[in-house]
Amino acid sequence: KSDEAQKAVNALTRAGIIRGVSDTEFAPDAAVTRAEAAALLLRMTAQSDADGNGGFSDVTEDMWYYDTAGASKKYGIISGFEDNTFRGDDRISKVQLISLAARALKNERNVTASETENTYDAPEWAAEEIALALNSGLITENDLSDLNTPISRADAAVILYRLYDRI
């Protein structure tokens, strides 16, 4: 993987934010789920709440991410889908992860995006967060390709490391 990805993984591992899939393997090309992304952002921002599932209809107490779902909703990281679902086991797309990272930055540092025209292939719901991510350096123009594809663990680590560096 790229030097930037290796640096990001190593730094986030040392900080206790990200872990490998085993003691010796990181699996940089594997996809990230929505629940995993929420857990990473909560660890990074030192937010937690062991008080429920956030009212999501598809999150039950026996799921490992039960409290993660509730905390991520409480702290404004994930609001869920229109049908009141969290979809924690779904692979998260690049645009979704960028949006979550931008929300975390906004919550932690109260930053806002200057007006930026949506000239990239991003859904309208994410336009403000994409602009914030671009303006704050969480992403570069190069990161705007394939926004709707699942993001790999290595690419997620790069964006999260940039967020970590700013909060």
Salt bridges, closest charged atoms under 4 A:
GLU4 OE2 - ARG162 NH2 2.99
ASP29 OD1 - LYS1 NZ 2.45
ASP49 OD2 - LYS74 NZ 3.19
ASP83 OD2 - ARG87 NH2 3.12
GLU128 OE2 - LYS106 NZ 3.35
GLU129 OE2 - ARG103 NE 3.09
ASP143 OD2 - ARG162 NH1 2.73
